[in-house]
Every structure is written in structure tokens, then in C-alpha cells.
Amino acid sequence: MKLLTMVKTSCPRIALVSLAFLLVAAECGVAQNLSDFSGLQKHVNKDVTVETQDGQVPGKLLRVEENRLIVFCAGAPKAIPRESVKRVTRHHSRHTAAWVAGTAGAGAALGLLFGMREFDDSINANGKIGALAGVWGGGGAAAGYGLSRIGKKDELVYAVE
């Protein structure tokens, strides 16, 4: 009985200590030095926005040198001096086209099924079923676009302190 009581009280403590350890370890692994200019090297060939004193420059990061960044912007490479760079953010792919296509297809399929159930024996059933499938497909596409935008933020990869 005494052993059972000890097991009941020590399990929550062990779980809490383990959880705290995992959270601290995860936080240390995620932390990065945002003022390290050479750390931008791992973001080469990624879509970024460079915020400078003159404005924002969106494009693909081509090269990181000791004193400048090279960003492919508006069809040509653009050199940005290190002194003028304030912040660099990296864009994450949202897979918007996949979300829109998938949910539009699901909406159209549901509209088709619902239309078949409601309008199967009515006059001009083909037009009614097709219209309902199109409306539901459009609703699914709108829902997919909205879902692709939830919780997606650009990641700050460099900032001048």
C-alpha cells in the first residue's frame, strides 16, 4: 500500500519535471541570434523581404556577402549594402493553391451529392444540380483560401539591434 501511494504522488512530479526540461530544451534549440548577418546564409534561395532605410525590397535572396546582400527583385539582382539593412523577414509557403483546389473540389462534390438528393426528379434537374455544385465549390474555394491564411506569419531572420 505504501508503494502504491508513493507511485501516485511521484508520477505527477516526474511528469512536471520532464515537461519543464523539454520546454527549456526546445526553447534553447529554437533561439537564434537575430543580429548575426552571416546567419542569413542559410536563407539563400528563399523568398525574403529586406527592410532598408529607403523602404522594403521583396525578392529571392541570392547571396550573402560580408558587406552586402544580393536580392533578386523585379527581374534583376539588386545589391543592398549591409549598413542600410534594418530587418530581413522570410516568407513561408502557404500552399494556397492546394488549399483552394482541395476545398473547392470537396465543396463541389458535396454540392453535387446534395443536389442529387434534392433535385433528382425535378424539372431541369441538370442545371439545378450543376448550379448547386458550382455554388458549393465556390464556397469551398473561399473557405480554402481563408484556411491557408490562418496563423501564417513571416519569420524575422535578421534585425539590427
N, C-alpha and C positions, 0 to 999 in steps of 0.2 A: 504494500500500500504506500509506503514511504517513497519507494522508487517511482511509482506512478505519479505521485504528487510532484516530485522533483522534475519529471519529464514534462508535465503540464506547464509548470512555471518557467522552465528554461527554454522551451521551444519558441515562445514569442520573443524572448530576449535575443536568442541566436538569430532569429529572422530579422529583427530590427537592426542588429549589428551588421549582419550581412547586407541588408538593404542600404544602410548608410555607407558601408565600404564600397558597394557597387556604384552608388551615386557619386561619391568623391572620385573614384577611378574614372568614371565616364566623363565627369566634368574636366578632369585633367587632360584626358585624351582629346576632347573637343576644343579646348582652349588654344588659341593661336595668337601670335604676335601680329597685330594689325599694322604696326609701323615698320615691318620688315619688307623693304622694297624687293629684295631678292626672292621673297616668298611668293611673288606674283608669277614666278617661273612655272609653277605647277598649273597655272590657269592659261597657258599658251594654247591657242586654237579654240578658245571658249568665247562665247558671247559676253561682252562686258560693257559697262558704261564708265567712262573716265570723267570725273568731275574736276574741271580745272578752274582757274581764276576767270577764264573767258566764257565758261559755260560747260555744257555736257557734250561728250563725244561718244556716241554709241557705236559699237562695231565688234570685230573679232580681234582679240589680242594676238598679234603675230610674233612679237619678240620683246623680251625684257633685257635691256642693257643697263649698265651701271648708272648712266646719267639720263636715260630716256626710255619711253615706251613706244612701240610701233603698233598702231591700231589700224586695221583695215576698215575704212569708213568711206561711204559714198563712192565705191568703186576704185579707190586708190589708198595706198598706205599713207598714214599720217604719223609723223614723229611728234611726240609730246614730251617736252623737257621735264625732268624729274621735279624741278623746283615749282612748276606750275600745277602739278598733280595734287589735288586735295584728298579725293576719295576714289576708290575703284570698287564697283559692285559687279557681281557675276550673276547672270540671268540663268534661271533653272528652266529646263524644258517642262512645259505644262502638258504636253501631248493633247493639245486642244482638238486637233483633227480627229484623233482616235476617240476621244470622249464624245464629240459631236456625232460622228458616224455611228458609233455603237449605240448611243441612246436614241438617235433618230431611227435606226433600224428596229430597236426594241419598241419604240413608240408606234412605228408604222405596223409592226406585227400585232401589237395589242389592239390598235385601231382596226386592223383587218379582222381579227377574231371577234371583237365587239360588234363590228359592222355586220359580219356574217350572222351573228346571233340575233341582232335586232332587225336587219333589213333583208333577210334571206328570201322571203316570199313577197316582198313589196314590189310595186311598180318602179321601174328604173333602179333596181337594186344595185347594179354595177356602178353607176355614178355615185350613189349614196355611200356605198362601201368604200369606193376609191377616195371620195372626199373625206370621209371619216379617217381613213388610214393616213391621208396626207396631213390632216389637222393634227392627229396624234403624233405623227412623225415630226412635224414642226415643233410641237410641244416638247418632244423628246430631245430634239436638237438644241432648243433653248435651255432645257434642263442640263444637258451635257456641257454646254458652254459655261453655264453657271458653276457646275461641279468642277470643271477644270480650273477655275479661278480660286477656289476655296483654299485658304491657307498657304498660298504660294507667294513668297516674298523673295526679293533679290538678296543675295548674300554679300555682306560687306567683307571684302578681302584685303583692303588696304586703306588706311586713313592716316593722315598726318596728325600727330598729337599736338 
